[in-house]
Amino acid sequence: MADDPHRGQSDEPSSEGVAGAVLGYLLAGIVVWGFLGWLAEGLLGVPTGLGIATGMMLGAAGAIYLIMKRLSA
């Protein structure tokens, strides 16, 4: 049994993997939704910065929701 390659491994994800996923979700949500807010500014003619700020907040909120959903399972 000393040559068992699966000894000491578990099905739990590593803390580095979880931290990377959390950071990825947050950055992707903020960047993508911020970009969509910037596009909406141009199409709708809203004041400069308002669409970007709204998009970034929605992106962060959506990312936090997805992180909580992933970590609670």
CHARMM-style PDB file with segment names, atoms N, HN, CA, C and O in Angstrom:
ATOM      1  N   MET     1       0.802  -1.198   0.000  1.00  0.00      PROA
ATOM      2  CA  MET     1       0.000   0.000   0.000  1.00  0.00      PROA
ATOM      3  C   MET     1       0.845   1.263   0.000  1.00  0.00      PROA
ATOM      4  O   MET     1       0.304   2.356  -0.171  1.00  0.00      PROA
ATOM      5  N   ALA     2       2.132   1.152   0.183  1.00  0.00      PROA
ATOM      6  HN  ALA     2       2.572   0.265   0.321  1.00  0.00      PROA
ATOM      7  CA  ALA     2       2.984   2.331   0.219  1.00  0.00      PROA
ATOM      8  C   ALA     2       3.073   3.003  -1.147  1.00  0.00      PROA
ATOM      9  O   ALA     2       3.419   4.181  -1.231  1.00  0.00      PROA
ATOM     10  N   ASP     3       2.768   2.274  -2.216  1.00  0.00      PROA
ATOM     11  HN  ASP     3       2.487   1.316  -2.148  1.00  0.00      PROA
ATOM     12  CA  ASP     3       2.843   2.829  -3.562  1.00  0.00      PROA
ATOM     13  C   ASP     3       1.500   3.340  -4.073  1.00  0.00      PROA
ATOM     14  O   ASP     3       1.364   3.617  -5.265  1.00  0.00      PROA
ATOM     15  N   ASP     4       0.504   3.469  -3.193  1.00  0.00      PROA
ATOM     16  HN  ASP     4       0.614   3.243  -2.225  1.00  0.00      PROA
ATOM     17  CA  ASP     4      -0.824   3.926  -3.594  1.00  0.00      PROA
ATOM     18  C   ASP     4      -0.749   5.401  -3.987  1.00  0.00      PROA
ATOM     19  O   ASP     4      -0.455   6.238  -3.133  1.00  0.00      PROA
ATOM     20  N   PRO     5      -1.007   5.749  -5.261  1.00  0.00      PROA
ATOM     21  CA  PRO     5      -0.886   7.157  -5.685  1.00  0.00      PROA
ATOM     22  C   PRO     5      -1.988   8.057  -5.134  1.00  0.00      PROA
ATOM     23  O   PRO     5      -1.841   9.279  -5.150  1.00  0.00      PROA
ATOM     24  N   HSD     6      -3.081   7.485  -4.651  1.00  0.00      PROA
ATOM     25  HN  HSD     6      -3.201   6.493  -4.639  1.00  0.00      PROA
ATOM     26  CA  HSD     6      -4.209   8.291  -4.164  1.00  0.00      PROA
ATOM     27  C   HSD     6      -4.190   8.466  -2.657  1.00  0.00      PROA
ATOM     28  O   HSD     6      -5.100   9.078  -2.098  1.00  0.00      PROA
ATOM     29  N   ARG     7      -3.172   7.942  -1.988  1.00  0.00      PROA
ATOM     30  HN  ARG     7      -2.433   7.445  -2.443  1.00  0.00      PROA
ATOM     31  CA  ARG     7      -3.096   8.036  -0.540  1.00  0.00      PROA
ATOM     32  C   ARG     7      -2.839   9.491  -0.138  1.00  0.00      PROA
ATOM     33  O   ARG     7      -1.952  10.145  -0.686  1.00  0.00      PROA
ATOM     34  N   GLY     8      -3.605   9.980   0.803  1.00  0.00      PROA
ATOM     35  HN  GLY     8      -4.325   9.449   1.249  1.00  0.00      PROA
ATOM     36  CA  GLY     8      -3.420  11.337   1.300  1.00  0.00      PROA
ATOM     37  C   GLY     8      -4.152  12.394   0.483  1.00  0.00      PROA
ATOM     38  O   GLY     8      -4.087  13.579   0.808  1.00  0.00      PROA
ATOM     39  N   GLN     9      -4.844  11.982  -0.565  1.00  0.00      PROA
ATOM     40  HN  GLN     9      -4.898  11.019  -0.829  1.00  0.00      PROA
ATOM     41  CA  GLN     9      -5.591  12.936  -1.377  1.00  0.00      PROA
ATOM     42  C   GLN     9      -7.062  12.854  -1.000  1.00  0.00      PROA
ATOM     43  O   GLN     9      -7.551  11.784  -0.638  1.00  0.00      PROA
ATOM     44  N   SER    10      -7.759  13.954  -1.081  1.00  0.00      PROA
ATOM     45  HN  SER    10      -7.362  14.824  -1.375  1.00  0.00      PROA
ATOM     46  CA  SER    10      -9.189  13.970  -0.791  1.00  0.00      PROA
ATOM     47  C   SER    10      -9.932  14.589  -1.965  1.00  0.00      PROA
ATOM     48  O   SER    10      -9.334  15.131  -2.894  1.00  0.00      PROA
ATOM     49  N   ASP    11     -11.249  14.493  -1.893  1.00  0.00      PROA
ATOM     50  HN  ASP    11     -11.736  14.053  -1.138  1.00  0.00      PROA
ATOM     51  CA  ASP    11     -12.088  15.083  -2.938  1.00  0.00      PROA
ATOM     52  C   ASP    11     -12.287  16.579  -2.731  1.00  0.00      PROA
ATOM     53  O   ASP    11     -12.830  17.254  -3.605  1.00  0.00      PROA
ATOM     54  N   GLU    12     -11.860  17.100  -1.599  1.00  0.00      PROA
ATOM     55  HN  GLU    12     -11.419  16.551  -0.889  1.00  0.00      PROA
ATOM     56  CA  GLU    12     -12.013  18.519  -1.303  1.00  0.00      PROA
ATOM     57  C   GLU    12     -11.051  19.339  -2.166  1.00  0.00      PROA
ATOM     58  O   GLU    12      -9.887  18.967  -2.317  1.00  0.00      PROA
ATOM     59  N   PRO    13     -11.528  20.451  -2.731  1.00  0.00      PROA
ATOM     60  CA  PRO    13     -10.610  21.302  -3.506  1.00  0.00      PROA
ATOM     61  C   PRO    13      -9.602  21.974  -2.591  1.00  0.00      PROA
ATOM     62  O   PRO    13      -9.876  22.221  -1.417  1.00  0.00      PROA
ATOM     63  N   SER    14      -8.438  22.265  -3.141  1.00  0.00      PROA
ATOM     64  HN  SER    14      -8.215  22.064  -4.095  1.00  0.00      PROA
ATOM     65  CA  SER    14      -7.399  22.923  -2.352  1.00  0.00      PROA
ATOM     66  C   SER    14      -7.784  24.382  -2.106  1.00  0.00      PROA
ATOM     67  O   SER    14      -8.585  24.958  -2.842  1.00  0.00      PROA
ATOM     68  N   SER    15      -7.211  24.955  -1.080  1.00  0.00      PROA
ATOM     69  HN  SER    15      -6.561  24.487  -0.482  1.00  0.00      PROA
ATOM     70  CA  SER    15      -7.523  26.352  -0.765  1.00  0.00      PROA
ATOM     71  C   SER    15      -7.010  27.280  -1.868  1.00  0.00      PROA
ATOM     72  O   SER    15      -7.601  28.331  -2.119  1.00  0.00      PROA
ATOM     73  N   GLU    16      -5.908  26.895  -2.530  1.00  0.00      PROA
ATOM     74  HN  GLU    16      -5.427  26.041  -2.327  1.00  0.00      PROA
ATOM     75  CA  GLU    16      -5.403  27.713  -3.635  1.00  0.00      PROA
ATOM     76  C   GLU    16      -6.384  27.695  -4.805  1.00  0.00      PROA
ATOM     77  O   GLU    16      -6.591  28.715  -5.463  1.00  0.00      PROA
ATOM     78  N   GLY    17      -6.980  26.543  -5.059  1.00  0.00      PROA
ATOM     79  HN  GLY    17      -6.811  25.714  -4.524  1.00  0.00      PROA
ATOM     80  CA  GLY    17      -7.951  26.438  -6.147  1.00  0.00      PROA
ATOM     81  C   GLY    17      -9.204  27.251  -5.875  1.00  0.00      PROA
ATOM     82  O   GLY    17      -9.740  27.903  -6.772  1.00  0.00      PROA
ATOM     83  N   VAL    18      -9.665  27.210  -4.645  1.00  0.00      PROA
ATOM     84  HN  VAL    18      -9.230  26.680  -3.916  1.00  0.00      PROA
ATOM     85  CA  VAL    18     -10.851  27.976  -4.263  1.00  0.00      PROA
ATOM     86  C   VAL    18     -10.563  29.469  -4.331  1.00  0.00      PROA
ATOM     87  O   VAL    18     -11.386  30.239  -4.826  1.00  0.00      PROA
ATOM     88  N   ALA    19      -9.398  29.880  -3.836  1.00  0.00      PROA
ATOM     89  HN  ALA    19      -8.730  29.254  -3.434  1.00  0.00      PROA
ATOM     90  CA  ALA    19      -9.035  31.301  -3.871  1.00  0.00      PROA
ATOM     91  C   ALA    19      -8.918  31.800  -5.307  1.00  0.00      PROA
ATOM     92  O   ALA    19      -9.337  32.916  -5.613  1.00  0.00      PROA
ATOM     93  N   GLY    20      -8.357  30.989  -6.178  1.00  0.00      PROA
ATOM     94  HN  GLY    20      -8.016  30.082  -5.930  1.00  0.00      PROA
ATOM     95  CA  GLY    20      -8.248  31.368  -7.582  1.00  0.00      PROA
ATOM     96  C   GLY    20      -9.606  31.493  -8.241  1.00  0.00      PROA
ATOM     97  O   GLY    20      -9.830  32.401  -9.042  1.00  0.00      PROA
ATOM     98  N   ALA    21     -10.522  30.580  -7.909  1.00  0.00      PROA
ATOM     99  HN  ALA    21     -10.340  29.842  -7.259  1.00  0.00      PROA
ATOM    100  CA  ALA    21     -11.867  30.647  -8.473  1.00  0.00      PROA
ATOM    101  C   ALA    21     -12.605  31.894  -7.988  1.00  0.00      PROA
ATOM    102  O   ALA    21     -13.287  32.557  -8.770  1.00  0.00      PROA
ATOM    103  N   VAL    22     -12.470  32.211  -6.703  1.00  0.00      PROA
ATOM    104  HN  VAL    22     -11.916  31.672  -6.069  1.00  0.00      PROA
ATOM    105  CA  VAL    22     -13.117  33.405  -6.142  1.00  0.00      PROA
ATOM    106  C   VAL    22     -12.593  34.658  -6.829  1.00  0.00      PROA
ATOM    107  O   VAL    22     -13.372  35.519  -7.239  1.00  0.00      PROA
ATOM    108  N   LEU    23     -11.288  34.760  -6.953  1.00  0.00      PROA
ATOM    109  HN  LEU    23     -10.655  34.061  -6.620  1.00  0.00      PROA
ATOM    110  CA  LEU    23     -10.684  35.918  -7.605  1.00  0.00      PROA
ATOM    111  C   LEU    23     -11.117  35.998  -9.073  1.00  0.00      PROA
ATOM    112  O   LEU    23     -11.409  37.080  -9.582  1.00  0.00      PROA
ATOM    113  N   GLY    24     -11.156  34.864  -9.736  1.00  0.00      PROA
ATOM    114  HN  GLY    24     -10.918  33.985  -9.322  1.00  0.00      PROA
ATOM    115  CA  GLY    24     -11.567  34.837 -11.139  1.00  0.00      PROA
ATOM    116  C   GLY    24     -13.002  35.288 -11.327  1.00  0.00      PROA
ATOM    117  O   GLY    24     -13.295  36.082 -12.221  1.00  0.00      PROA
ATOM    118  N   TYR    25     -13.912  34.780 -10.479  1.00  0.00      PROA
ATOM    119  HN  TYR    25     -13.674  34.135  -9.753  1.00  0.00      PROA
ATOM    120  CA  TYR    25     -15.313  35.188 -10.561  1.00  0.00      PROA
ATOM    121  C   TYR    25     -15.451  36.696 -10.339  1.00  0.00      PROA
ATOM    122  O   TYR    25     -16.150  37.375 -11.091  1.00  0.00      PROA
ATOM    123  N   LEU    26     -14.788  37.211  -9.316  1.00  0.00      PROA
ATOM    124  HN  LEU    26     -14.220  36.659  -8.705  1.00  0.00      PROA
ATOM    125  CA  LEU    26     -14.904  38.643  -9.012  1.00  0.00      PROA
ATOM    126  C   LEU    26     -14.360  39.514 -10.135  1.00  0.00      PROA
ATOM    127  O   LEU    26     -15.017  40.459 -10.569  1.00  0.00      PROA
ATOM    128  N   LEU    27     -13.167  39.196 -10.600  1.00  0.00      PROA
ATOM    129  HN  LEU    27     -12.633  38.428 -10.248  1.00  0.00      PROA
ATOM    130  CA  LEU    27     -12.580  40.011 -11.670  1.00  0.00      PROA
ATOM    131  C   LEU    27     -13.385  39.925 -12.956  1.00  0.00      PROA
ATOM    132  O   LEU    27     -13.637  40.939 -13.606  1.00  0.00      PROA
ATOM    133  N   ALA    28     -13.789  38.716 -13.323  1.00  0.00      PROA
ATOM    134  HN  ALA    28     -13.585  37.892 -12.795  1.00  0.00      PROA
ATOM    135  CA  ALA    28     -14.554  38.551 -14.559  1.00  0.00      PROA
ATOM    136  C   ALA    28     -15.897  39.267 -14.476  1.00  0.00      PROA
ATOM    137  O   ALA    28     -16.312  39.920 -15.433  1.00  0.00      PROA
ATOM    138  N   GLY    29     -16.575  39.148 -13.346  1.00  0.00      PROA
ATOM    139  HN  GLY    29     -16.238  38.617 -12.568  1.00  0.00      PROA
ATOM    140  CA  GLY    29     -17.868  39.810 -13.192  1.00  0.00      PROA
ATOM    141  C   GLY    29     -17.752  41.317 -13.289  1.00  0.00      PROA
ATOM    142  O   GLY    29     -18.542  41.963 -13.977  1.00  0.00      PROA
ATOM    143  N   ILE    30     -16.778  41.874 -12.606  1.00  0.00      PROA
ATOM    144  HN  ILE    30     -16.137  41.349 -12.047  1.00  0.00      PROA
ATOM    145  CA  ILE    30     -16.608  43.326 -12.603  1.00  0.00      PROA
ATOM    146  C   ILE    30     -16.195  43.827 -13.984  1.00  0.00      PROA
ATOM    147  O   ILE    30     -16.734  44.824 -14.466  1.00  0.00      PROA
ATOM    148  N   VAL    31     -15.250  43.150 -14.621  1.00  0.00      PROA
ATOM    149  HN  VAL    31     -14.812  42.341 -14.230  1.00  0.00      PROA
ATOM    150  CA  VAL    31     -14.755  43.609 -15.925  1.00  0.00      PROA
ATOM    151  C   VAL    31     -15.818  43.457 -17.002  1.00  0.00      PROA
ATOM    152  O   VAL    31     -16.065  44.395 -17.761  1.00  0.00      PROA
ATOM    153  N   VAL    32     -16.452  42.289 -17.081  1.00  0.00      PROA
ATOM    154  HN  VAL    32     -16.252  41.527 -16.464  1.00  0.00      PROA
ATOM    155  CA  VAL    32     -17.437  42.047 -18.141  1.00  0.00      PROA
ATOM    156  C   VAL    32     -18.642  42.958 -17.984  1.00  0.00      PROA
ATOM    157  O   VAL    32     -19.071  43.593 -18.948  1.00  0.00      PROA
ATOM    158  N   TRP    33     -19.193  43.029 -16.776  1.00  0.00      PROA
ATOM    159  HN  TRP    33     -18.844  42.513 -15.993  1.00  0.00      PROA
ATOM    160  CA  TRP    33     -20.371  43.873 -16.588  1.00  0.00      PROA
ATOM    161  C   TRP    33     -20.036  45.360 -16.644  1.00  0.00      PROA
ATOM    162  O   TRP    33     -20.876  46.169 -17.038  1.00  0.00      PROA
ATOM    163  N   GLY    34     -18.834  45.720 -16.258  1.00  0.00      PROA
ATOM    164  HN  GLY    34     -18.152  45.062 -15.938  1.00  0.00      PROA
ATOM    165  CA  GLY    34     -18.406  47.110 -16.432  1.00  0.00      PROA
ATOM    166  C   GLY    34     -18.330  47.481 -17.901  1.00  0.00      PROA
ATOM    167  O   GLY    34     -18.719  48.580 -18.294  1.00  0.00      PROA
ATOM    168  N   PHE    35     -17.823  46.552 -18.718  1.00  0.00      PROA
ATOM    169  HN  PHE    35     -17.507  45.659 -18.399  1.00  0.00      PROA
ATOM    170  CA  PHE    35     -17.773  46.785 -20.159  1.00  0.00      PROA
ATOM    171  C   PHE    35     -19.178  46.891 -20.749  1.00  0.00      PROA
ATOM    172  O   PHE    35     -19.434  47.744 -21.598  1.00  0.00      PROA
ATOM    173  N   LEU    36     -20.088  46.025 -20.299  1.00  0.00      PROA
ATOM    174  HN  LEU    36     -19.880  45.332 -19.609  1.00  0.00      PROA
ATOM    175  CA  LEU    36     -21.471  46.113 -20.777  1.00  0.00      PROA
ATOM    176  C   LEU    36     -22.116  47.435 -20.359  1.00  0.00      PROA
ATOM    177  O   LEU    36     -22.908  48.005 -21.111  1.00  0.00      PROA
ATOM    178  N   GLY    37     -21.785  47.920 -19.174  1.00  0.00      PROA
ATOM    179  HN  GLY    37     -21.142  47.457 -18.563  1.00  0.00      PROA
ATOM    180  CA  GLY    37     -22.287  49.225 -18.731  1.00  0.00      PROA
ATOM    181  C   GLY    37     -21.735  50.349 -19.585  1.00  0.00      PROA
ATOM    182  O   GLY    37     -22.440  51.313 -19.887  1.00  0.00      PROA
ATOM    183  N   TRP    38     -20.467  50.227 -19.978  1.00  0.00      PROA
ATOM    184  HN  TRP    38     -19.894  49.445 -19.733  1.00  0.00      PROA
ATOM    185  CA  TRP    38     -19.866  51.225 -20.861  1.00  0.00      PROA
ATOM    186  C   TRP    38     -20.565  51.231 -22.215  1.00  0.00      PROA
ATOM    187  O   TRP    38     -20.821  52.295 -22.779  1.00  0.00      PROA
ATOM    188  N   LEU    39     -20.878  50.034 -22.743  1.00  0.00      PROA
ATOM    189  HN  LEU    39     -20.671  49.169 -22.285  1.00  0.00      PROA
ATOM    190  CA  LEU    39     -21.617  49.955 -24.010  1.00  0.00      PROA
ATOM    191  C   LEU    39     -23.012  50.555 -23.870  1.00  0.00      PROA
ATOM    192  O   LEU    39     -23.487  51.252 -24.767  1.00  0.00      PROA
ATOM    193  N   ALA    40     -23.662  50.283 -22.751  1.00  0.00      PROA
ATOM    194  HN  ALA    40     -23.277  49.716 -22.022  1.00  0.00      PROA
ATOM    195  CA  ALA    40     -25.005  50.823 -22.527  1.00  0.00      PROA
ATOM    196  C   ALA    40     -24.979  52.337 -22.439  1.00  0.00      PROA
ATOM    197  O   ALA    40     -25.922  52.995 -22.878  1.00  0.00      PROA
ATOM    198  N   GLU    41     -23.914  52.903 -21.879  1.00  0.00      PROA
ATOM    199  HN  GLU    41     -23.148  52.368 -21.522  1.00  0.00      PROA
ATOM    200  CA  GLU    41     -23.778  54.360 -21.832  1.00  0.00      PROA
ATOM    201  C   GLU    41     -23.835  54.950 -23.231  1.00  0.00      PROA
ATOM    202  O   GLU    41     -24.532  55.935 -23.476  1.00  0.00      PROA
ATOM    203  N   GLY    42     -23.105  54.346 -24.133  1.00  0.00      PROA
ATOM    204  HN  GLY    42     -22.539  53.546 -23.935  1.00  0.00      PROA
ATOM    205  CA  GLY    42     -23.069  54.865 -25.501  1.00  0.00      PROA
ATOM    206  C   GLY    42     -24.391  54.710 -26.226  1.00  0.00      PROA
ATOM    207  O   GLY    42     -24.794  55.590 -26.987  1.00  0.00      PROA
ATOM    208  N   LEU    43     -25.070  53.592 -25.992  1.00  0.00      PROA
ATOM    209  HN  LEU    43     -24.743  52.877 -25.374  1.00  0.00      PROA
ATOM    210  CA  LEU    43     -26.331  53.336 -26.691  1.00  0.00      PROA
ATOM    211  C   LEU    43     -27.491  54.138 -26.115  1.00  0.00      PROA
ATOM    212  O   LEU    43     -28.352  54.610 -26.859  1.00  0.00      PROA
ATOM    213  N   LEU    44     -27.518  54.292 -24.806  1.00  0.00      PROA
ATOM    214  HN  LEU    44     -26.820  53.908 -24.202  1.00  0.00      PROA
ATOM    215  CA  LEU    44     -28.647  54.959 -24.153  1.00  0.00      PROA
ATOM    216  C   LEU    44     -28.410  56.431 -23.885  1.00  0.00      PROA
ATOM    217  O   LEU    44     -29.352  57.171 -23.599  1.00  0.00      PROA
ATOM    218  N   GLY    45     -27.171  56.860 -23.974  1.00  0.00      PROA
ATOM    219  HN  GLY    45     -26.407  56.259 -24.206  1.00  0.00      PROA
ATOM    220  CA  GLY    45     -26.854  58.264 -23.752  1.00  0.00      PROA
ATOM    221  C   GLY    45     -26.956  58.688 -22.299  1.00  0.00      PROA
ATOM    222  O   GLY    45     -27.285  59.841 -22.020  1.00  0.00      PROA
ATOM    223  N   VAL    46     -26.682  57.791 -21.371  1.00  0.00      PROA
ATOM    224  HN  VAL    46     -26.415  56.854 -21.598  1.00  0.00      PROA
ATOM    225  CA  VAL    46     -26.722  58.148 -19.949  1.00  0.00      PROA
ATOM    226  C   VAL    46     -25.452  58.919 -19.587  1.00  0.00      PROA
ATOM    227  O   VAL    46     -24.466  58.865 -20.322  1.00  0.00      PROA
ATOM    228  N   PRO    47     -25.470  59.633 -18.465  1.00  0.00      PROA
ATOM    229  CA  PRO    47     -24.279  60.396 -18.067  1.00  0.00      PROA
ATOM    230  C   PRO    47     -23.036  59.508 -17.947  1.00  0.00      PROA
ATOM    231  O   PRO    47     -23.122  58.342 -17.562  1.00  0.00      PROA
ATOM    232  N   THR    48     -21.905  60.075 -18.279  1.00  0.00      PROA
ATOM    233  HN  THR    48     -21.835  61.023 -18.592  1.00  0.00      PROA
ATOM    234  CA  THR    48     -20.647  59.344 -18.277  1.00  0.00      PROA
ATOM    235  C   THR    48     -20.330  58.803 -16.890  1.00  0.00      PROA
ATOM    236  O   THR    48     -20.410  59.525 -15.896  1.00  0.00      PROA
ATOM    237  N   GLY    49     -19.974  57.535 -16.836  1.00  0.00      PROA
ATOM    238  HN  GLY    49     -19.910  56.949 -17.643  1.00  0.00      PROA
ATOM    239  CA  GLY    49     -19.594  56.890 -15.593  1.00  0.00      PROA
ATOM    240  C   GLY    49     -20.725  56.159 -14.901  1.00  0.00      PROA
ATOM    241  O   GLY    49     -20.477  55.223 -14.140  1.00  0.00      PROA
ATOM    242  N   LEU    50     -21.958  56.562 -15.148  1.00  0.00      PROA
ATOM    243  HN  LEU    50     -22.159  57.322 -15.766  1.00  0.00      PROA
ATOM    244  CA  LEU    50     -23.086  55.937 -14.466  1.00  0.00      PROA
ATOM    245  C   LEU    50     -23.292  54.496 -14.932  1.00  0.00      PROA
ATOM    246  O   LEU    50     -23.543  53.614 -14.111  1.00  0.00      PROA
ATOM    247  N   GLY    51     -23.191  54.253 -16.211  1.00  0.00      PROA
ATOM    248  HN  GLY    51     -22.987  54.970 -16.878  1.00  0.00      PROA
ATOM    249  CA  GLY    51     -23.366  52.902 -16.738  1.00  0.00      PROA
ATOM    250  C   GLY    51     -22.246  51.976 -16.306  1.00  0.00      PROA
ATOM    251  O   GLY    51     -22.482  50.814 -15.975  1.00  0.00      PROA
ATOM    252  N   ILE    52     -21.028  52.492 -16.310  1.00  0.00      PROA
ATOM    253  HN  ILE    52     -20.836  53.435 -16.579  1.00  0.00      PROA
ATOM    254  CA  ILE    52     -19.884  51.680 -15.888  1.00  0.00      PROA
ATOM    255  C   ILE    52     -20.011  51.319 -14.411  1.00  0.00      PROA
ATOM    256  O   ILE    52     -19.814  50.164 -14.034  1.00  0.00      PROA
ATOM    257  N   ALA    53     -20.335  52.293 -13.583  1.00  0.00      PROA
ATOM    258  HN  ALA    53     -20.495  53.231 -13.889  1.00  0.00      PROA
ATOM    259  CA  ALA    53     -20.463  52.037 -12.149  1.00  0.00      PROA
ATOM    260  C   ALA    53     -21.582  51.043 -11.866  1.00  0.00      PROA
ATOM    261  O   ALA    53     -21.419  50.133 -11.052  1.00  0.00      PROA
ATOM    262  N   THR    54     -22.708  51.214 -12.532  1.00  0.00      PROA
ATOM    263  HN  THR    54     -22.840  51.953 -13.193  1.00  0.00      PROA
ATOM    264  CA  THR    54     -23.818  50.290 -12.345  1.00  0.00      PROA
ATOM    265  C   THR    54     -23.450  48.894 -12.804  1.00  0.00      PROA
ATOM    266  O   THR    54     -23.744  47.916 -12.116  1.00  0.00      PROA
ATOM    267  N   GLY    55     -22.812  48.788 -13.954  1.00  0.00      PROA
ATOM    268  HN  GLY    55     -22.572  49.582 -14.513  1.00  0.00      PROA
ATOM    269  CA  GLY    55     -22.394  47.493 -14.462  1.00  0.00      PROA
ATOM    270  C   GLY    55     -21.404  46.795 -13.547  1.00  0.00      PROA
ATOM    271  O   GLY    55     -21.492  45.587 -13.330  1.00  0.00      PROA
ATOM    272  N   MET    56     -20.461  47.563 -13.012  1.00  0.00      PROA
ATOM    273  HN  MET    56     -20.390  48.545 -13.189  1.00  0.00      PROA
ATOM    274  CA  MET    56     -19.469  46.970 -12.117  1.00  0.00      PROA
ATOM    275  C   MET    56     -20.113  46.488 -10.817  1.00  0.00      PROA
ATOM    276  O   MET    56     -19.743  45.436 -10.295  1.00  0.00      PROA
ATOM    277  N   MET    57     -21.071  47.251 -10.296  1.00  0.00      PROA
ATOM    278  HN  MET    57     -21.371  48.105 -10.720  1.00  0.00      PROA
ATOM    279  CA  MET    57     -21.758  46.816  -9.078  1.00  0.00      PROA
ATOM    280  C   MET    57     -22.601  45.569  -9.336  1.00  0.00      PROA
ATOM    281  O   MET    57     -22.622  44.653  -8.514  1.00  0.00      PROA
ATOM    282  N   LEU    58     -23.290  45.531 -10.468  1.00  0.00      PROA
ATOM    283  HN  LEU    58     -23.273  46.275 -11.135  1.00  0.00      PROA
ATOM    284  CA  LEU    58     -24.068  44.329 -10.817  1.00  0.00      PROA
ATOM    285  C   LEU    58     -23.147  43.131 -11.024  1.00  0.00      PROA
ATOM    286  O   LEU    58     -23.474  42.017 -10.613  1.00  0.00      PROA
ATOM    287  N   GLY    59     -22.017  43.350 -11.649  1.00  0.00      PROA
ATOM    288  HN  GLY    59     -21.751  44.255 -11.983  1.00  0.00      PROA
ATOM    289  CA  GLY    59     -21.057  42.274 -11.859  1.00  0.00      PROA
ATOM    290  C   GLY    59     -20.502  41.741 -10.552  1.00  0.00      PROA
ATOM    291  O   GLY    59     -20.366  40.529 -10.387  1.00  0.00      PROA
ATOM    292  N   ALA    60     -20.182  42.625  -9.623  1.00  0.00      PROA
ATOM    293  HN  ALA    60     -20.292  43.610  -9.756  1.00  0.00      PROA
ATOM    294  CA  ALA    60     -19.673  42.188  -8.325  1.00  0.00      PROA
ATOM    295  C   ALA    60     -20.747  41.433  -7.544  1.00  0.00      PROA
ATOM    296  O   ALA    60     -20.464  40.414  -6.913  1.00  0.00      PROA
ATOM    297  N   ALA    61     -21.981  41.939  -7.592  1.00  0.00      PROA
ATOM    298  HN  ALA    61     -22.211  42.767  -8.105  1.00  0.00      PROA
ATOM    299  CA  ALA    61     -23.078  41.262  -6.891  1.00  0.00      PROA
ATOM    300  C   ALA    61     -23.341  39.886  -7.496  1.00  0.00      PROA
ATOM    301  O   ALA    61     -23.548  38.917  -6.765  1.00  0.00      PROA
ATOM    302  N   GLY    62     -23.333  39.795  -8.815  1.00  0.00      PROA
ATOM    303  HN  GLY    62     -23.165  40.583  -9.408  1.00  0.00      PROA
ATOM    304  CA  GLY    62     -23.523  38.502  -9.460  1.00  0.00      PROA
ATOM    305  C   GLY    62     -22.396  37.542  -9.156  1.00  0.00      PROA
ATOM    306  O   GLY    62     -22.637  36.352  -8.956  1.00  0.00      PROA
ATOM    307  N   ALA    63     -21.176  38.031  -9.118  1.00  0.00      PROA
ATOM    308  HN  ALA    63     -20.980  38.998  -9.281  1.00  0.00      PROA
ATOM    309  CA  ALA    63     -20.025  37.179  -8.796  1.00  0.00      PROA
ATOM    310  C   ALA    63     -20.112  36.669  -7.365  1.00  0.00      PROA
ATOM    311  O   ALA    63     -19.832  35.498  -7.108  1.00  0.00      PROA
ATOM    312  N   ILE    64     -20.495  37.526  -6.440  1.00  0.00      PROA
ATOM    313  HN  ILE    64     -20.723  38.477  -6.649  1.00  0.00      PROA
ATOM    314  CA  ILE    64     -20.641  37.098  -5.048  1.00  0.00      PROA
ATOM    315  C   ILE    64     -21.727  36.043  -4.927  1.00  0.00      PROA
ATOM    316  O   ILE    64     -21.569  35.074  -4.185  1.00  0.00      PROA
ATOM    317  N   TYR    65     -22.826  36.219  -5.649  1.00  0.00      PROA
ATOM    318  HN  TYR    65     -22.954  37.006  -6.252  1.00  0.00      PROA
ATOM    319  CA  TYR    65     -23.890  35.215  -5.650  1.00  0.00      PROA
ATOM    320  C   TYR    65     -23.371  33.875  -6.163  1.00  0.00      PROA
ATOM    321  O   TYR    65     -23.637  32.837  -5.558  1.00  0.00      PROA
ATOM    322  N   LEU    66     -22.638  33.888  -7.265  1.00  0.00      PROA
ATOM    323  HN  LEU    66     -22.422  34.732  -7.756  1.00  0.00      PROA
ATOM    324  CA  LEU    66     -22.106  32.638  -7.818  1.00  0.00      PROA
ATOM    325  C   LEU    66     -21.080  32.002  -6.892  1.00  0.00      PROA
ATOM    326  O   LEU    66     -21.035  30.777  -6.771  1.00  0.00      PROA
ATOM    327  N   ILE    67     -20.264  32.805  -6.241  1.00  0.00      PROA
ATOM    328  HN  ILE    67     -20.300  33.799  -6.339  1.00  0.00      PROA
ATOM    329  CA  ILE    67     -19.286  32.277  -5.293  1.00  0.00      PROA
ATOM    330  C   ILE    67     -19.993  31.601  -4.123  1.00  0.00      PROA
ATOM    331  O   ILE    67     -19.620  30.497  -3.726  1.00  0.00      PROA
ATOM    332  N   MET    68     -21.004  32.255  -3.575  1.00  0.00      PROA
ATOM    333  HN  MET    68     -21.307  33.152  -3.898  1.00  0.00      PROA
ATOM    334  CA  MET    68     -21.733  31.668  -2.465  1.00  0.00      PROA
ATOM    335  C   MET    68     -22.441  30.386  -2.877  1.00  0.00      PROA
ATOM    336  O   MET    68     -22.487  29.426  -2.108  1.00  0.00      PROA
ATOM    337  N   LYS    69     -22.981  30.367  -4.058  1.00  0.00      PROA
ATOM    338  HN  LYS    69     -22.943  31.147  -4.683  1.00  0.00      PROA
ATOM    339  CA  LYS    69     -23.658  29.172  -4.566  1.00  0.00      PROA
ATOM    340  C   LYS    69     -22.668  28.029  -4.737  1.00  0.00      PROA
ATOM    341  O   LYS    69     -22.976  26.884  -4.405  1.00  0.00      PROA
ATOM    342  N   ARG    70     -21.485  28.330  -5.251  1.00  0.00      PROA
ATOM    343  HN  ARG    70     -21.234  29.260  -5.521  1.00  0.00      PROA
ATOM    344  CA  ARG    70     -20.474  27.294  -5.472  1.00  0.00      PROA
ATOM    345  C   ARG    70     -19.926  26.756  -4.144  1.00  0.00      PROA
ATOM    346  O   ARG    70     -19.746  25.547  -3.996  1.00  0.00      PROA
ATOM    347  N   LEU    71     -19.665  27.629  -3.196  1.00  0.00      PROA
ATOM    348  HN  LEU    71     -19.811  28.611  -3.316  1.00  0.00      PROA
ATOM    349  CA  LEU    71     -19.057  27.207  -1.943  1.00  0.00      PROA
ATOM    350  C   LEU    71     -20.041  26.529  -0.992  1.00  0.00      PROA
ATOM    351  O   LEU    71     -19.621  25.787  -0.104  1.00  0.00      PROA
ATOM    352  N   SER    72     -21.334  26.768  -1.159  1.00  0.00      PROA
ATOM    353  HN  SER    72     -21.676  27.371  -1.880  1.00  0.00      PROA
ATOM    354  CA  SER    72     -22.314  26.162  -0.259  1.00  0.00      PROA
ATOM    355  C   SER    72     -22.631  24.734  -0.668  1.00  0.00      PROA
ATOM    356  O   SER    72     -23.192  23.979   0.126  1.00  0.00      PROA
ATOM    357  N   ALA    73     -22.288  24.349  -1.882  1.00  0.00      PROA
ATOM    358  HN  ALA    73     -21.832  24.962  -2.528  1.00  0.00      PROA
ATOM    359  CA  ALA    73     -22.620  22.985  -2.342  1.00  0.00      PROA
ATOM    360  C   ALA    73     -21.639  21.967  -1.854  1.00  0.00      PROA
ATOM    361  OT1 ALA    73     -21.780  20.781  -2.153  1.00  0.00      PROA
TER     362      ALA     73
END
